[in-house]
Amino acid sequence: MLEIYNSLTRRKEAFDPIEAGRVRMYVCGMTVYDYCHLGHARVLVVFDMVYRYLQAAGYDVTYVRNITDIDDKIIQRARESGEDTAALTAHFIQAMHEDADALGILRPTHEPRATAHIEPIIAMIQALLDKGHAYIGDNGDVYYAVGSFAHYGQLSGKRPEDLRAGARVEVEEAKRDPLDFVLWKLAKPDEPAWRSPWGAGRPGWHIECSAMSMRYLGEHFDIHGGGQDLQFPHHENEIAQSEACTGHQFVKYWMHNGFVRVEEEKMSKSLGNFFTVREILALYRPEEVRYFILSSHYRSPLNYGDEQLQVARGALNRLYTALRGLDLEAGGELDASAEAFKRRFHTAMADDFNTPAAISVLFDLAHEVNRARADDPGRADRLGRLLSDLGATLGLLQADPEDYLKGRDSGLAAGLSDDRIEALIDERAEARRRRDFTTADRIRDELAEHGIVLEDSPDGTIWRRE
């Protein structure tokens, strides 16, 4: 049985969906004013893995990942670039999709944008006002009254009295409590605005996720996910406003992935160790980045560095080498030992999506594939098919092995052409036949300088790109 670590209860719990056979999941997506960075990549990959595994486990999954396409940062960036907010966000939404597609991220069932859901947002704010959980400040903004919700702090473990004690002195005068947060913000001149009962303005960040998640998943759904940095205040505020509005539990299981660090330091622009997905993909294949993210448990800190990406590169080379030359469409039943690999993989994944343990099973399976090649080619084919199928659950090992190893699916194919490499390999084979090992070694060295690795066997020489 699948167990998930629930951030709300701070323990692993057996996963029991609200509706049998169906899972409803919401994940906080991007605020689209810049290119996606490595932290965004981790959220995308982690919850894509969860989405894939739940589907593989037989659930009918409705997956919603929102887009925040209006907020202060977006307005400021549009002002700096001299374009309107719609044009700015359209550009970065397209860029986000390009990055996500490169990383093998499946599109969610729904991808709602805040600006397309103003009506349900306004309706929710009005309901909070009517129930006494919100108020209109002296500045015209609408605020949520944190003090009206008795269970504030249940997700983060933070006590309201401690938060108030640490609050800044220069609190906005319009707030009645330093913990209160904005639900509707009146627009300043020349800012984008939508009509509301409280004046032209725009929604606060927290309210959009509550309104959009309930719009597509209902008032009570199974999983809400996001980065650990969102646990407080964003997700805490979502719970407060949602449960105050409906009178019952908002989400059953809360999931949060860990922080990203760079060379053991927190990633930040001020430290100069801030990397966009595009910068990383200029150096590494998308599948290497995906493997690197999944090689750590999703709740653990993820340390980014060249060494870790090189490890990912070598690991994928070994797995694809095991698949090379196999008939992955081969039919036939799996034997008992193959079924045991399958059970081990799913046992690992059922333990709170333990991808490092699941990946270790893939390597054990690859070792068994290599052992079976000579003795039982048909069994090797069936094991290879299983390796590919289990890899697909993680979004890995879906490229043609020959294309992957020869770099045809990436920019690695630049440089020597396949035909030139094959010609040099033939020249080397002829030199070896003549026992001209000086020439043979020179050709091997020349190929190595171009990142071409040769592997000799009784059946001939095969090659791959580093």
C-alpha positions as CSV (number, residue, x, y, z in Angstrom):
1,M,0.0,0.0,0.0
2,L,1.2,3.5,-0.9
3,E,2.3,5.6,2.1
4,I,2.8,9.4,1.8
5,Y,4.5,11.7,4.3
6,N,1.8,14.1,5.2
7,S,3.2,17.6,6.1
8,L,0.0,18.3,8.0
9,T,0.3,15.4,10.4
10,R,4.2,15.2,10.1
11,R,4.1,11.4,9.6
12,K,3.8,8.8,6.9
13,E,0.2,7.8,6.3
14,A,-1.4,5.1,4.2
15,F,-2.8,6.7,1.1
16,D,-6.6,6.4,1.1
17,P,-8.1,8.6,-1.5
18,I,-11.4,10.4,-0.8
19,E,-13.0,8.6,-3.7
20,A,-11.9,5.1,-4.4
21,G,-9.8,4.7,-7.6
22,R,-9.6,8.5,-8.1
23,V,-7.0,11.0,-7.1
24,R,-7.4,14.8,-7.2
25,M,-4.1,16.7,-6.9
26,Y,-3.2,20.4,-7.0
27,V,0.4,21.8,-7.2
28,C,1.4,25.4,-6.9
29,G,3.0,26.3,-10.2
30,M,5.0,29.2,-11.5
31,T,4.7,33.0,-11.2
32,V,5.6,33.9,-14.7
33,Y,7.8,36.9,-14.7
34,D,11.1,35.2,-15.5
35,Y,12.6,32.0,-16.7
36,C,12.2,28.8,-14.6
37,H,15.1,28.1,-12.3
38,L,16.4,24.9,-10.7
39,G,14.0,25.2,-7.8
40,H,11.1,25.3,-10.3
41,A,12.5,22.3,-12.1
42,R,12.5,20.3,-8.9
43,V,8.8,21.0,-8.3
44,L,8.0,20.1,-11.9
45,V,9.9,16.9,-11.9
46,V,8.9,15.7,-8.4
47,F,5.1,16.1,-9.0
48,D,5.4,14.8,-12.5
49,M,6.9,11.7,-10.9
50,V,4.0,11.5,-8.4
51,Y,1.5,12.0,-11.3
52,R,3.1,9.2,-13.3
53,Y,3.3,6.8,-10.5
54,L,-0.3,7.3,-9.4
55,Q,-1.4,6.6,-12.9
56,A,0.8,3.6,-13.1
57,A,-0.8,2.4,-9.9
58,G,-4.1,2.4,-11.6
59,Y,-5.6,5.6,-10.3
60,D,-7.7,8.0,-12.4
61,V,-5.8,11.2,-11.6
62,T,-7.0,14.8,-12.1
63,Y,-3.8,17.0,-11.8
64,V,-4.1,20.7,-11.6
65,R,-1.0,23.0,-11.7
66,N,-1.8,26.7,-11.6
67,I,-0.1,29.7,-13.2
68,T,0.2,33.0,-11.4
69,D,0.0,35.5,-14.1
70,I,-0.6,38.7,-12.1
71,D,1.2,40.0,-9.0
72,D,3.5,42.8,-8.0
73,K,6.6,41.2,-9.4
74,I,4.9,40.7,-12.8
75,I,3.8,44.4,-12.8
76,Q,7.2,45.6,-11.9
77,R,9.0,43.5,-14.5
78,A,6.5,44.6,-17.2
79,R,7.2,48.2,-16.2
80,E,10.9,47.7,-16.5
81,S,10.7,46.0,-19.9
82,G,8.2,48.5,-21.3
83,E,5.6,45.9,-22.2
84,D,2.1,45.1,-20.8
85,T,1.7,42.3,-18.3
86,A,-0.2,40.1,-20.8
87,A,2.6,40.1,-23.3
88,L,5.2,39.5,-20.6
89,T,3.4,36.6,-19.0
90,A,2.6,35.0,-22.4
91,H,6.3,35.0,-23.2
92,F,7.3,33.3,-20.0
93,I,4.4,30.8,-20.0
94,Q,5.7,29.7,-23.4
95,A,9.3,29.5,-22.0
96,M,8.0,27.5,-19.0
97,H,6.3,25.0,-21.3
98,E,9.5,24.7,-23.4
99,D,11.5,23.9,-20.3
100,A,8.9,21.5,-18.9
101,D,8.7,19.7,-22.2
102,A,12.5,19.3,-22.4
103,L,12.5,17.8,-18.9
104,G,9.8,15.3,-20.0
105,I,7.0,16.8,-17.8
106,L,3.6,15.6,-18.7
107,R,1.0,18.4,-19.1
108,P,-1.4,18.5,-16.1
109,T,-5.1,17.9,-16.6
110,H,-5.8,21.6,-16.0
111,E,-3.4,24.6,-16.0
112,P,-5.6,27.5,-14.8
113,R,-4.4,31.1,-14.8
114,A,-5.3,33.5,-12.1
115,T,-6.5,36.2,-14.5
116,A,-9.0,33.8,-16.1
117,H,-10.6,33.0,-12.7
118,I,-11.4,36.4,-11.3
119,E,-15.1,35.6,-10.9
120,P,-14.6,32.6,-8.5
121,I,-11.9,34.5,-6.6
122,I,-14.3,37.4,-6.0
123,A,-17.1,35.0,-5.0
124,M,-14.8,33.4,-2.4
125,I,-13.7,36.7,-1.0
126,Q,-17.3,37.8,-0.7
127,A,-18.1,34.6,1.2
128,L,-15.3,35.3,3.7
129,L,-16.6,38.8,4.2
130,D,-20.1,37.5,4.8
131,K,-18.8,35.0,7.4
132,G,-16.8,37.6,9.2
133,H,-13.4,36.1,8.3
134,A,-12.4,39.2,6.2
135,Y,-12.7,42.9,6.3
136,I,-12.1,46.0,4.2
137,G,-9.1,48.0,5.4
138,D,-8.9,51.8,5.6
139,N,-6.9,51.8,2.3
140,G,-9.7,49.9,0.5
141,D,-7.9,46.6,0.3
142,V,-9.7,43.4,1.5
143,Y,-7.9,41.5,4.2
144,Y,-8.2,38.0,5.7
145,A,-8.6,38.1,9.5
146,V,-6.2,35.5,10.7
147,G,-7.4,35.8,14.3
148,S,-10.8,34.6,13.2
149,F,-9.5,31.1,12.3
150,A,-8.7,29.0,15.4
151,H,-6.5,26.5,13.7
152,Y,-4.0,28.9,12.1
153,G,-0.5,27.4,12.2
154,Q,-1.6,23.7,11.9
155,L,0.5,23.1,8.8
156,S,3.6,24.9,9.6
157,G,3.6,24.4,13.4
158,K,4.0,28.1,13.9
159,R,2.1,29.8,16.8
160,P,0.3,33.0,16.0
161,E,1.4,34.6,19.2
162,D,5.0,33.9,18.4
163,L,4.6,35.3,14.9
164,R,3.0,38.4,16.2
165,A,5.8,38.9,18.7
166,G,8.3,38.7,15.9
167,A,6.4,40.9,13.5
168,R,7.9,44.2,12.2
169,V,6.8,47.4,13.9
170,E,6.1,49.1,10.7
171,V,2.9,47.1,10.0
172,E,0.5,48.6,7.4
173,E,-1.9,50.7,9.3
174,A,-4.8,49.3,7.3
175,K,-4.3,45.8,8.9
176,R,-6.0,45.1,12.1
177,D,-3.4,42.3,12.9
178,P,0.2,42.0,11.5
179,L,-0.6,38.4,10.5
180,D,-3.6,39.4,8.3
181,F,-3.0,39.1,4.5
182,V,-4.5,40.7,1.5
183,L,-7.3,39.0,-0.5
184,W,-8.0,41.9,-2.9
185,K,-5.7,44.7,-3.6
186,L,-6.9,48.0,-5.1
187,A,-5.0,48.9,-8.3
188,K,-2.8,52.0,-8.5
189,P,-3.0,54.2,-11.6
190,D,-1.8,52.4,-14.8
191,E,-1.9,49.0,-13.2
192,P,-3.9,46.0,-14.5
193,A,-7.3,45.8,-12.8
194,W,-10.5,43.9,-12.7
195,R,-13.9,45.2,-11.4
196,S,-15.0,44.0,-8.0
197,P,-17.5,45.1,-5.3
198,W,-14.6,46.7,-3.5
199,G,-13.2,48.6,-6.4
200,A,-11.0,47.9,-9.4
201,G,-8.0,45.8,-8.4
202,R,-6.5,42.3,-8.5
203,P,-6.5,39.2,-6.3
204,G,-3.9,38.5,-3.6
205,W,-1.6,35.6,-4.2
206,H,-3.0,33.2,-1.6
207,I,-6.7,33.5,-2.6
208,E,-6.1,32.5,-6.2
209,C,-4.9,29.0,-5.3
210,S,-7.8,28.3,-3.0
211,A,-10.4,29.5,-5.6
212,M,-8.8,27.7,-8.5
213,S,-8.1,24.4,-6.7
214,M,-11.7,24.2,-5.5
215,R,-13.0,25.2,-8.9
216,Y,-11.4,22.1,-10.5
217,L,-11.1,19.6,-7.6
218,G,-13.9,20.5,-5.2
219,E,-13.9,21.8,-1.7
220,H,-12.1,18.7,-0.3
221,F,-9.4,16.9,-2.3
222,D,-6.6,14.5,-1.9
223,I,-3.2,16.0,-2.5
224,H,-1.8,19.5,-2.4
225,G,1.9,19.9,-3.3
226,G,4.6,22.4,-3.7
227,G,8.1,23.5,-2.6
228,Q,8.9,23.5,1.1
229,D,9.3,27.3,0.8
230,L,5.5,27.6,0.3
231,Q,4.5,25.7,3.4
232,F,4.4,29.1,5.3
233,P,2.8,31.4,4.7
234,H,1.3,30.5,1.4
235,H,-0.1,27.0,2.2
236,E,-0.9,28.0,5.7
237,N,-3.0,30.9,4.4
238,E,-4.7,28.6,1.8
239,I,-5.9,26.3,4.6
240,A,-7.1,29.2,6.8
241,Q,-9.1,31.0,4.1
242,S,-10.4,27.7,2.5
243,E,-11.6,26.0,5.7
244,A,-13.1,29.3,7.0
245,C,-15.0,29.5,3.7
246,T,-16.3,26.0,3.6
247,G,-16.4,24.9,7.2
248,H,-14.5,21.6,6.6
249,Q,-11.1,20.2,5.8
250,F,-9.5,21.6,2.7
251,V,-6.8,19.0,1.7
252,K,-6.2,15.4,3.0
253,Y,-2.5,15.1,2.2
254,W,0.0,17.9,2.0
255,M,3.3,17.2,0.2
256,H,6.4,19.4,0.1
257,N,9.6,18.9,-1.8
258,G,12.9,19.9,-0.2
259,F,15.1,23.0,-0.9
260,V,17.7,23.2,-3.7
261,R,21.3,24.0,-2.7
262,V,24.2,24.8,-5.0
263,E,27.6,23.4,-3.8
264,E,26.1,23.1,-0.3
265,E,24.9,26.8,-0.2
266,K,21.3,28.1,-0.6
267,M,20.6,29.0,-4.2
268,S,20.2,32.8,-4.5
269,K,20.9,35.6,-7.0
270,S,22.8,37.5,-4.4
271,L,25.3,34.7,-4.0
272,G,25.7,34.4,-7.7
273,N,24.8,30.7,-7.7
274,F,21.4,31.1,-9.2
275,F,20.8,28.9,-12.3
276,T,17.9,28.9,-14.8
277,V,16.8,25.6,-16.4
278,R,18.0,27.0,-19.7
279,E,21.5,27.6,-18.4
280,I,21.7,24.1,-17.0
281,L,20.3,22.5,-20.2
282,A,23.0,24.2,-22.2
283,L,25.5,22.0,-20.3
284,Y,23.6,18.8,-19.6
285,R,20.9,16.7,-21.3
286,P,17.4,17.1,-19.9
287,E,17.2,13.5,-18.9
288,E,20.5,13.9,-16.9
289,V,18.9,16.8,-15.0
290,R,15.7,14.8,-14.4
291,Y,17.7,11.8,-13.2
292,F,19.8,14.0,-10.9
293,I,16.6,15.4,-9.3
294,L,15.1,12.0,-8.8
295,S,18.3,10.5,-7.5
296,S,17.5,12.2,-4.2
297,H,14.4,11.7,-2.1
298,Y,11.9,14.4,-2.9
299,R,11.8,15.6,0.8
300,S,15.6,15.8,1.1
301,P,17.7,18.8,0.2
302,L,19.0,18.7,-3.3
303,N,22.6,19.7,-3.8
304,Y,23.4,20.9,-7.3
305,G,26.9,20.8,-8.7
306,D,28.9,19.6,-11.8
307,E,30.0,16.5,-9.9
308,Q,26.4,15.4,-9.3
309,L,25.4,16.0,-12.9
310,Q,28.4,14.0,-14.1
311,V,27.3,11.1,-11.9
312,A,23.8,11.3,-13.5
313,R,25.4,11.3,-16.9
314,G,27.4,8.2,-16.2
315,A,24.4,6.4,-14.6
316,L,22.2,7.0,-17.6
317,N,25.0,5.8,-19.9
318,R,25.1,2.5,-17.9
319,L,21.4,2.0,-18.0
320,Y,21.1,2.8,-21.7
321,T,24.0,0.5,-22.5
322,A,22.1,-2.3,-20.8
323,L,19.2,-1.6,-23.2
324,R,21.4,-1.3,-26.3
325,G,20.6,-3.9,-29.0
326,L,17.7,-5.4,-27.2
327,D,14.2,-6.0,-28.7
328,L,12.2,-3.9,-26.3
329,E,9.0,-4.9,-28.1
330,A,9.6,-8.6,-27.4
331,G,6.6,-10.5,-26.1
332,G,6.5,-13.3,-23.5
333,E,5.8,-13.6,-19.9
334,L,8.2,-12.4,-17.2
335,D,9.8,-15.1,-15.1
336,A,9.8,-15.2,-11.3
337,S,13.1,-13.3,-10.9
338,A,11.8,-10.5,-13.2
339,E,8.6,-10.2,-11.2
340,A,10.7,-9.9,-8.1
341,F,12.5,-6.8,-9.6
342,K,9.1,-5.4,-10.4
343,R,7.8,-5.9,-6.8
344,R,11.0,-4.4,-5.3
345,F,10.6,-1.3,-7.6
346,H,6.9,-0.8,-6.6
347,T,7.7,-1.4,-2.9
348,A,10.3,1.4,-3.1
349,M,7.9,3.8,-4.8
350,A,5.1,2.9,-2.4
351,D,7.3,4.1,0.5
352,D,6.6,7.8,0.1
353,F,7.9,7.8,-3.5
354,N,11.4,6.6,-2.6
355,T,13.0,7.2,-6.0
356,P,16.6,6.6,-4.9
357,A,15.6,3.1,-3.8
358,A,13.6,2.6,-7.0
359,I,16.6,3.7,-9.2
360,S,18.8,1.2,-7.4
361,V,16.4,-1.6,-8.5
362,L,16.8,-0.3,-12.1
363,F,20.6,-0.9,-11.8
364,D,20.1,-4.3,-10.4
365,L,17.8,-5.1,-13.2
366,A,20.3,-3.7,-15.8
367,H,23.0,-6.0,-14.3
368,E,20.7,-9.0,-14.8
369,V,20.0,-7.9,-18.4
370,N,23.7,-7.9,-19.1
371,R,24.1,-11.4,-17.5
372,A,21.3,-12.8,-19.6
373,R,22.6,-11.4,-23.0
374,A,24.9,-14.4,-23.8
375,D,23.0,-17.2,-22.1
376,D,19.3,-16.3,-22.9
377,P,18.8,-13.4,-25.4
378,G,15.1,-13.8,-25.2
379,R,15.1,-13.4,-21.5
380,A,17.4,-10.4,-21.9
381,D,14.9,-8.8,-24.2
382,R,12.0,-9.3,-21.7
383,L,14.1,-7.9,-18.8
384,G,15.0,-5.0,-21.0
385,R,11.4,-4.4,-21.7
386,L,10.7,-4.4,-18.0
387,L,13.6,-2.0,-17.4
388,S,12.2,0.4,-19.9
389,D,8.7,0.1,-18.5
390,L,9.8,0.8,-14.9
391,G,11.9,3.7,-16.1
392,A,8.9,5.2,-17.8
393,T,7.2,5.4,-14.4
394,L,10.0,7.9,-13.5
395,G,10.0,9.5,-16.9
396,L,13.4,7.9,-17.7
397,L,14.9,5.6,-20.3
398,Q,12.4,6.4,-23.0
399,A,14.8,7.4,-25.8
400,D,16.1,4.9,-28.3
401,P,19.2,3.5,-26.7
402,E,21.3,3.8,-29.8
403,D,20.2,7.4,-30.4
404,Y,20.9,8.3,-26.8
405,L,24.3,6.8,-26.6
406,K,25.3,8.3,-29.9
407,G,24.0,11.7,-28.9
408,R,21.5,11.9,-31.7
409,D,18.8,13.2,-29.3
410,S,20.9,16.1,-28.2
411,G,23.4,18.7,-29.1
412,L,26.1,16.1,-28.4
413,A,26.0,15.0,-32.0
414,A,27.7,18.1,-33.1
415,G,31.3,17.6,-34.2
416,L,32.3,14.4,-36.0
417,S,29.5,12.9,-38.0
418,D,28.3,9.3,-37.5
419,D,29.7,8.4,-40.9
420,R,33.1,9.9,-40.1
421,I,33.2,8.0,-36.8
422,E,32.3,4.7,-38.5
423,A,35.0,5.3,-41.1
424,L,37.6,5.9,-38.4
425,I,36.5,2.8,-36.6
426,D,36.8,0.8,-39.8
427,E,40.4,2.2,-40.3
428,R,41.2,1.2,-36.7
429,A,39.9,-2.3,-37.2
430,E,42.0,-2.7,-40.4
431,A,45.1,-1.4,-38.5
432,R,44.5,-3.9,-35.7
433,R,44.1,-6.7,-38.3
434,R,47.6,-5.7,-39.7
435,R,48.8,-5.5,-36.0
436,D,49.6,-1.8,-36.6
437,F,48.8,-0.9,-33.0
438,T,50.4,2.5,-33.2
439,T,47.9,3.6,-35.9
440,A,45.0,1.9,-34.0
441,D,45.9,3.7,-30.8
442,R,46.2,7.0,-32.7
443,I,42.7,6.6,-34.1
444,R,41.3,5.7,-30.7
445,D,43.0,8.8,-29.2
446,E,41.7,11.0,-32.0
447,L,38.1,9.7,-31.4
448,A,38.6,10.2,-27.6
449,E,39.5,13.8,-28.2
450,H,36.1,14.3,-29.8
451,G,34.3,12.6,-26.9
452,I,33.9,9.2,-28.6
453,V,34.2,6.2,-26.4
454,L,34.9,2.8,-28.1
455,E,33.9,-0.6,-26.6
456,D,35.6,-3.6,-28.2
457,S,34.0,-7.1,-28.1
458,P,34.3,-10.3,-30.0
459,D,31.4,-9.1,-32.2
460,G,33.2,-5.9,-33.1
461,T,33.4,-2.4,-31.9
462,I,30.5,-0.2,-30.8
463,W,30.8,3.5,-29.8
464,R,29.0,6.2,-27.8
465,R,29.5,9.9,-27.2
466,E,30.6,11.1,-23.8
